[in-house]
Amino acid sequence: MREIRVNEELRDVLLHELDRLERPIPDSVVSDLRAALRQGVVRRELLEALGTLIEVGYRTGRVRAIHGPHAEMALLRLYRHTPQGQAVLESLNPLNKGLEGLVGQTIEGVSVTLAGPGAYDITIETDRCQMRIEVSPRGARVKSVELGF
């Protein structure tokens, strides 16, 4: 992964979030990240800290509440270039492969249930199967597939 350029609008959002961060990032790294954001270029060795900063702002809802949905969407695009974002994107490949199996089937029902704190099961019923997808802070995955519906 290479360095990331951060435009002025996102720089302001990220610096604001960095000032309010409750230190899941070491102070020395916070200083380096602040300097990098002010310059508009985040080096490879700071990308994980940038990913953490974006995760915190996104999960707390603070970015959307203070800076609006446009800033939240822009940060999500930036997040995809961090190590954490890359890991999430890679983890979605098996889920997307599983969902491809539903192509051509008739969807007869969809429901969402609580599976635990911050975790949900999405059940998709088709004319041929029932697929359960787990969505949690750890990611999303196909939990089960039952055939013969």
Contacts in CASP RR format, 6 or more apart in sequence:
PFRMAT RR
TARGET T0000
AUTHOR 0000-0000-0000
METHOD contacts of the structure
MODEL  1
MREIRVNEELRDVLLHELDRLERPIPDSVVSDLRAALRQGVVRRELLEAL
GTLIEVGYRTGRVRAIHGPHAEMALLRLYRHTPQGQAVLESLNPLNKGLE
GLVGQTIEGVSVTLAGPGAYDITIETDRCQMRIEVSPRGARVKSVELGF
1 44 0 8 1.000
1 47 0 8 1.000
1 81 0 8 1.000
1 82 0 8 1.000
1 83 0 8 1.000
1 86 0 8 1.000
2 44 0 8 1.000
3 41 0 8 1.000
3 42 0 8 1.000
3 43 0 8 1.000
3 44 0 8 1.000
3 47 0 8 1.000
4 41 0 8 1.000
4 42 0 8 1.000
4 47 0 8 1.000
4 50 0 8 1.000
4 78 0 8 1.000
4 81 0 8 1.000
4 82 0 8 1.000
5 40 0 8 1.000
5 41 0 8 1.000
6 14 0 8 1.000
6 37 0 8 1.000
6 40 0 8 1.000
6 41 0 8 1.000
6 42 0 8 1.000
6 78 0 8 1.000
7 40 0 8 1.000
9 71 0 8 1.000
9 74 0 8 1.000
10 71 0 8 1.000
10 74 0 8 1.000
10 75 0 8 1.000
10 78 0 8 1.000
11 37 0 8 1.000
11 38 0 8 1.000
11 40 0 8 1.000
13 63 0 8 1.000
13 67 0 8 1.000
13 71 0 8 1.000
13 74 0 8 1.000
13 75 0 8 1.000
14 37 0 8 1.000
14 50 0 8 1.000
14 53 0 8 1.000
14 54 0 8 1.000
14 75 0 8 1.000
15 34 0 8 1.000
15 37 0 8 1.000
15 38 0 8 1.000
16 66 0 8 1.000
16 67 0 8 1.000
17 53 0 8 1.000
17 54 0 8 1.000
17 56 0 8 1.000
17 57 0 8 1.000
17 62 0 8 1.000
17 63 0 8 1.000
18 30 0 8 1.000
18 33 0 8 1.000
18 34 0 8 1.000
18 37 0 8 1.000
18 53 0 8 1.000
20 62 0 8 1.000
21 30 0 8 1.000
21 53 0 8 1.000
21 56 0 8 1.000
22 56 0 8 1.000
23 30 0 8 1.000
24 52 0 8 1.000
24 56 0 8 1.000
25 33 0 8 1.000
25 49 0 8 1.000
25 52 0 8 1.000
25 53 0 8 1.000
29 46 0 8 1.000
29 49 0 8 1.000
30 49 0 8 1.000
32 46 0 8 1.000
32 49 0 8 1.000
33 42 0 8 1.000
33 46 0 8 1.000
33 49 0 8 1.000
33 50 0 8 1.000
33 53 0 8 1.000
36 42 0 8 1.000
36 43 0 8 1.000
36 46 0 8 1.000
42 50 0 8 1.000
47 81 0 8 1.000
47 82 0 8 1.000
47 83 0 8 1.000
48 82 0 8 1.000
48 83 0 8 1.000
48 84 0 8 1.000
50 78 0 8 1.000
50 82 0 8 1.000
51 79 0 8 1.000
51 82 0 8 1.000
51 83 0 8 1.000
51 84 0 8 1.000
51 85 0 8 1.000
52 84 0 8 1.000
54 75 0 8 1.000
54 76 0 8 1.000
54 78 0 8 1.000
54 79 0 8 1.000
54 82 0 8 1.000
55 79 0 8 1.000
55 84 0 8 1.000
57 63 0 8 1.000
57 75 0 8 1.000
58 72 0 8 1.000
58 75 0 8 1.000
58 76 0 8 1.000
58 79 0 8 1.000
61 72 0 8 1.000
63 71 0 8 1.000
63 72 0 8 1.000
63 75 0 8 1.000
64 71 0 8 1.000
64 72 0 8 1.000
79 85 0 8 1.000
80 86 0 8 1.000
80 89 0 8 1.000
88 139 0 8 1.000
91 139 0 8 1.000
91 140 0 8 1.000
91 141 0 8 1.000
92 140 0 8 1.000
94 141 0 8 1.000
94 142 0 8 1.000
95 133 0 8 1.000
95 140 0 8 1.000
95 141 0 8 1.000
95 142 0 8 1.000
98 131 0 8 1.000
98 142 0 8 1.000
98 145 0 8 1.000
99 131 0 8 1.000
99 142 0 8 1.000
102 124 0 8 1.000
102 126 0 8 1.000
102 129 0 8 1.000
102 131 0 8 1.000
105 126 0 8 1.000
105 127 0 8 1.000
105 128 0 8 1.000
105 129 0 8 1.000
106 126 0 8 1.000
106 127 0 8 1.000
107 124 0 8 1.000
107 125 0 8 1.000
107 126 0 8 1.000
108 125 0 8 1.000
108 126 0 8 1.000
108 127 0 8 1.000
108 149 0 8 1.000
109 123 0 8 1.000
109 124 0 8 1.000
109 125 0 8 1.000
110 122 0 8 1.000
110 123 0 8 1.000
110 124 0 8 1.000
110 125 0 8 1.000
111 122 0 8 1.000
111 123 0 8 1.000
112 120 0 8 1.000
112 121 0 8 1.000
112 122 0 8 1.000
112 123 0 8 1.000
113 120 0 8 1.000
113 121 0 8 1.000
113 123 0 8 1.000
114 120 0 8 1.000
115 121 0 8 1.000
115 134 0 8 1.000
115 136 0 8 1.000
116 136 0 8 1.000
118 136 0 8 1.000
118 137 0 8 1.000
119 134 0 8 1.000
119 135 0 8 1.000
119 136 0 8 1.000
119 137 0 8 1.000
120 134 0 8 1.000
120 135 0 8 1.000
120 136 0 8 1.000
121 132 0 8 1.000
121 133 0 8 1.000
121 134 0 8 1.000
121 135 0 8 1.000
121 143 0 8 1.000
122 132 0 8 1.000
122 133 0 8 1.000
122 135 0 8 1.000
123 130 0 8 1.000
123 131 0 8 1.000
123 132 0 8 1.000
123 133 0 8 1.000
124 130 0 8 1.000
124 131 0 8 1.000
124 132 0 8 1.000
124 133 0 8 1.000
125 149 0 8 1.000
126 149 0 8 1.000
127 149 0 8 1.000
128 147 0 8 1.000
128 148 0 8 1.000
128 149 0 8 1.000
129 145 0 8 1.000
129 146 0 8 1.000
129 147 0 8 1.000
129 148 0 8 1.000
129 149 0 8 1.000
130 145 0 8 1.000
130 146 0 8 1.000
130 149 0 8 1.000
131 142 0 8 1.000
131 144 0 8 1.000
131 145 0 8 1.000
132 142 0 8 1.000
132 143 0 8 1.000
132 144 0 8 1.000
132 145 0 8 1.000
133 140 0 8 1.000
133 141 0 8 1.000
133 142 0 8 1.000
133 143 0 8 1.000
134 140 0 8 1.000
134 141 0 8 1.000
134 142 0 8 1.000
134 143 0 8 1.000
END
